[in-house]
């Protein structure tokens, strides 16, 4: 039973990704930067591409995937290789989240809750931009990154794992910390948890935290030296976050736009209720930490994407991914840690409402299928959402 559940979680992760993005899995897929940034970088710069910043930070995991493709796999098969890597990493992420959460003894119904937490990243409301492409691995791997940091720094788990398991965790935190900007702040809640339990500090924890801190400092250094101009956004952030992000998880945009004040108040009440009213002090800290990281990710989107409000079913929906995932995690945490029937019922009702709302745009409909053509000058790659990339043939 213990061995079959992780396999089942991986299986259902793949099934969910297939249901959400069947064309991407059946026919391979390339998203914009998959070609213009990672394939082109690997073919033109080689191993030096891992040191190239984009958006103000490093992207180690996608760079490594592109380098492997460049070295061993024809470019015409890159869409299938990238798809396979994305699905494999997604399934691995689900297995780890399930296994880690199931070890949290303070969670009741451990199997059911850990399965729910592991599958929510693929069920939460999302247009599909982040699924099955290496460009957005930084988003879909962050839930596992958060669990890894919490389990390693705020629980005694590191003292229990083998040397091999510990080494794997060190490698994982380095890879994840150097992929995207989230390593800079994702570990803050876990570091606070570690400090609150300073009597449980040991050499393994300190080494792990040191490895994580180094990746954060590297990303900060990269951002300072390669930061891009930020256009800014004149929207009222707190109001937009409550109405179009939190409220949008449960209601259609037509409702949130028609009743913004009511939606805002409801959203704030929901977040406050599930962040503060949980009976277990540890779970309260976890939910607040999740909200902290989700808010920062969304604020980054607000800074980088001026214009209409961000929404999970609209453009740049990646910036809503973590909030939608973490809010639904809050419902599971509340259900698994409280004795209050009212709170359990509210968690179930709100979780189901979010799932029903997610079903409105559950399947991804890509407008453009990738194309790769070649001539004497090189390769021409056409990718979603209408990008064109030329890779020189002499590389």
Secondary structure, DSSP 8 states (H G I E B T S, - for coil): -HHHHHHHHHHHHHHHHHHH-HHHHHH---BHHIIIIIIHHHHHHGGGGGG--BTTB-BHHHHHHHHHHHHHS-GGGHHHHHHHHHHHHHHHHHHHHHHHHHT-TTSSSHHHHHHHHHHHHHHSS--STTSS-STTHHHHTHHHHHHHHHHHHSSGGGGTS-HHHHHHHHHHHHHHHTBSSGGGTTTHHHHHHHHHTGGG--HHHHHHHHHHHHHHHHHHHHHHHH--------S-HHHHIIIIIIHHHHS-HHHHHHTHHHHHHHHHHHHHHHHHS-S-HHHHHHHHHHHHHHHHHHHHHHHH--SS---TTSTTTHHHHHHHHHHHHHHHHHHHH---HHHHHHHHHHHHHHHHHHGGG-S---S---EEEEETTEEEEEEBTTEEEEEETT-
